[in-house]
């Protein structure tokens, strides 16, 4: 008689990736260190990206993989319009109408520039009362 098949989820799972344990690597580590100091910010890995939350509201996300550099930031409509006028900022490929923008973050200077827009995104998310209005879905 054949031995029964093992169920998924039983036994030893794989270990947490070192980058997750350390809070990221490269630009992600620098962003995570800066945002962790802000009042009410929660940082959690989700769907291959670091998710940055103010209460229940997602206001930005950055790739877990060190070779990816596209920071997504959710701004108010007015701030998003202002942001895309800058050379290094572009509308998000799928969620631009919801106020999402994309910024490449590779160097310390890029992190500093991104923090300016992240502060605005955090303020807008915090002012929203932390309620999820259903428009934060960055996965589809």
Secondary structure, DSSP 8 states (H G I E B T S, - for coil): -------TT-S------HHHHTT-STHHHHHHHHHHTSTTEEEEEETTEEEEEETTEEEEEEESSTT--EEEEE--HHHHHHHTTSTTEEE-TTTGGGTEEEEE--SHHHHHHHHHHHHHHHHHHHHTTT---S------
